[in-house]
Every structure is written in C-alpha cells, then in structure tokens.
Amino acid sequence: MILALGCLSAAACTRERNAGSATDTSASSASAPADSTASRTPPPVSTAWTVTPSGVGPIQVGMTTDDLRRVAGDFTMPSGASECTYVRPANAPRGVAVMLASGLVARVDVDSSGVQSDAGVAVGDSASRVSAAYAGRVSTTPHKYAPGGQYLTVQSASPADSSLRIVFESDAGRITRFRSGRVPEVEQVERCG
C-alpha cells in the first residue's frame, strides 16, 4: 500500500512537472512568434517617410521604376515620358513627388507639410531652423525666383555620400518646399516633366 501510494505520488509529481514544462514551453513558443510579428509591423507614417539626403522613407536614389513600385505603390508614367519625369507613387504621402532620370530615382520633392527631414524640418518651418538643425553643413544661395528667398543646401553627413543633398527653399523666412537626392538633379531649380 505504501509502495502504491509512493508510485502514485511520484507519477503525479512527474505529470505536474511535465505539465508545467509544457505550459512554459508553449507560452514561450506562443510569445516568440507574436514578438517577431510585431517587429515586422511597419513603423507609423510619421517616421516611415522621413527625408534624408538619399531619399524619403523606402524610396532611395538609384532605385529602378520596378523597385519604386514595389516599395511605394503604383504610379502612372506620363505619356511621352522623356529622360526626366515626375511620378507620384500611390503609397507616398501627400505632397511627395519622385523625379526619375533615365528610369532611375534621382530626387524626391516635398511641397506640403506633413513630411519631415531627418532633423525634423518641414514645410512651414523657419529658414533659421534649417541652419540650426544642420549646423556646419548648410550653404545658402539666393533664390532664383523669390526676391529675398534662399536655397539652403545641406551636405550629407557621410563622406561616402558626398553627391547627396537636401535643398530647402525659403521665401519670407519660411520653408516653402524641399527636395533631396543626387547631384546634379537635386540642385536643378527647374523641375522636369
């Protein structure tokens, strides 16, 4: 009898220990996929579409039109598209246009508020905010069309990206639009297409 109780007691302990292990294993297995799924969730739009010298969000200088469609949605190529044209991908924020030169992304233009640069500058901000945010990297030239306006050109912080820039346009001390991309397209005052 004592032997039978000892065996039942040992079996119950083993079952309890295994049940706890199974529960612990399944709990950690269940949480692992949930965590990896959460890490694959795209960041909110406010941070996902930040402008850097090399592009905006997932749109990067040098991409092909196929890559652009894959990361930013479909767009209509203007009829009779030439060596230089602009498109507006379906998933890009309002006010963002992409310049294609010879079929590759050359620059992105932002002409309305809601999209910020990597230093937090947006359309409507003061020109002095650009100078403060990018201290030591800004060169200023007179605006071609806006009397008293300026182009504030920001060099990339990386020497490896020396051909990339962000160019802010100001009028009456306020940023009216900005663009990023490669030289020479990013420095062109007149748009194409």
N, C-alpha and C positions, 0 to 999 in steps of 0.2 A: 504494500500500500504506500509506504513511504517512498519506495522506488518509483511507483507510478506517479505520485504527486511531483516528485523531483523531475521526472521526464516531462510532464505536462507544463511545469513551471519553466523549464529550460526552453521548451518549444514556444511558449508564449513570449518569452523574452526575445528569442531569435526572431519571431514574427514581428514583434514590436520594433526591434532594432532595424529589421529589413523594411518594414513599412515606413519608418522614419527616413531611411536612406532613399527609398523610392520616392517619397514625397519631396525630400530635399533635392534629389536629382531632377525630378520633373519640374519642381519650382524653378531651379536654376536654368534648366533647359528651356522652360517656357519664357523666362525673362530674357534669355540671351537673344532669341530672335526678335523679341519686341524692341530691345535696345538697338540691334543692328538695323531694324526697320526704321526706327526713329532717327538714326544717324543718316539715313538715305533721304529723309524728307528735305526738300529744298528749303533754303532759308527764306524769310519773308521778303517781299518785293523791295522794301526799303533798303535792304542791304544787298540783295541779289543783283541790283542794277547800278552799282557804283561805277563811276567813270574813273579810269586810270589812264596813264599815257598810252597804254596798249589796247584800249577798247572800253567797252561797257559791259559789265556782268559777264555772261558767257560769250559775248561777241568779241572776238580778238582780231587785231590787224593780221592780215595774211591768210585768213580763212577763205576757202572757196565758197561759191554760192550754195553748194550742197551742204557743206558744214554749217553755213549760216542758217539755212532752212532747218537743219536738224536741231540746232540749239535755240533758235529764236522764232520758229514758226514760218509759215508760208508767206510769200510776198509776190507781188506782180512785177515782172520786169517791164519797164516802159517799152512801148513798141519802138523799134528802130534804135534800141539802146546802143550807145556808142562805147568808146573806150572808157568813158566815165559816166556814171549814172547814180541816182539815189533810189533806195528802196526803203520801205517801212515794214519790217517783219511783224507778223500778226501778234506775237507774244511780247514784243518790246513795249516799254512804257510809252504813254502819250508824249509826243514831243521829241522822240528819238528817231533819227534818220541815219541810214548807213550808206556811205559812199563806196561804190565798187569801182575800182580802176583795173582794167584788163581782167575782169572776172574775179578779182580778189578784194577783200575788205581792206580799204586804205584808211578810212577815218569814220568816226561817228560824230553826229551833230546833235546837240540838245538845245531846243529853243523854247522850252517852257519849264515851269517849276515842277518839283516832284522828284527829280533825279539829281543826285549829288555827286560831287567829285570825291576822290579818296580822302580829301581833307575836309569834307563836309560843306563845300561851297556849292551853291545852287543859283539858278536864275533868280534875280531879285536881290541878291546879297550885294553888299557894298564892294567896290573895287579894292578898298583898303583891306578887306577880309582876305582877298586872294594874296596880297603882299604879305600879310601876317601869317597866313596858313602855309605858304610855301617860301618862307624867308630864305633868302640866299639863292633861290632857284628861278626867280622871276625877272624877265626883261620886259620893258614897257616901250611900245611904239605908238605913234598917233594913229587913230582910226582913219581909214580911208574915206569914209562917208559921213560919219557923225562928228561934227565940229566939237572939239573938246573931248571926244571919246578916245578910248585907248584899246589896244590889244595887249593883254598881259599873258606872255608866253612862259609856261612852266616847263623846265627841262626835267626829264626823268631823273629820279634819284640814283638809278643804277647806271654806271658807266657802260655796261653791256647793252643798254637800251638808249644809246645816245641819239638815235634817229627818231625817237618818240617824244611827243609833246602833248600838253593840254594848252589850248589857246582860249582864253576868256575874252569876250568883247564887252566893253563897258560904254555906257552913254549916260551923261549927267551923274557919274559916280556910282552907277548901279550895273550889275552884270545883266546883259540882255540875252546872251546866248553863249555857249561854249562848245568846243569840239576837241577831240583827241584823236591821235593817230600818228602816222609816219610822215616824215619829211619826204617829198615836198608838199604832198596833198594837204596836210594839216595846216600848213602856212598859207595856202591859197585863200585869198579874200573872197573871190567869186566862186560860187558853187557851180557844179556841172549838172547836166541833165535836165 
